[in-house]
Amino acid sequence: MVGGYASEIFGKDLKYFDLNIRVSKAGIGPISNGYVITFEDTLEVHSVELELASHPLRHIVPQVVGSVDGVGIVPI
């Protein structure tokens, strides 16, 4: 679903990849739901993690922390 609305969510000059793979340092970090590469002022890569609104923070926070610790990606 995100791929169809990627430009509305993330901006116009980008490429969204619907990939469920782990990109991490030393195998640490969650498996993301997708990745966005933006081409505006600078080239940036963002990890996309999709969550249900009904998921509690105790489920979401470890995934966000794992993304930052494992890959050095700052969640958007």
Secondary structure, 3 states (H helix, E strand, C coil): CCHHHHHHHHCCCEEEECCCCCCCCCCCCCCCCEEEEECCCCCEEEEECCCCCCCCHHHHHHHHHHHHHHHCCCCC
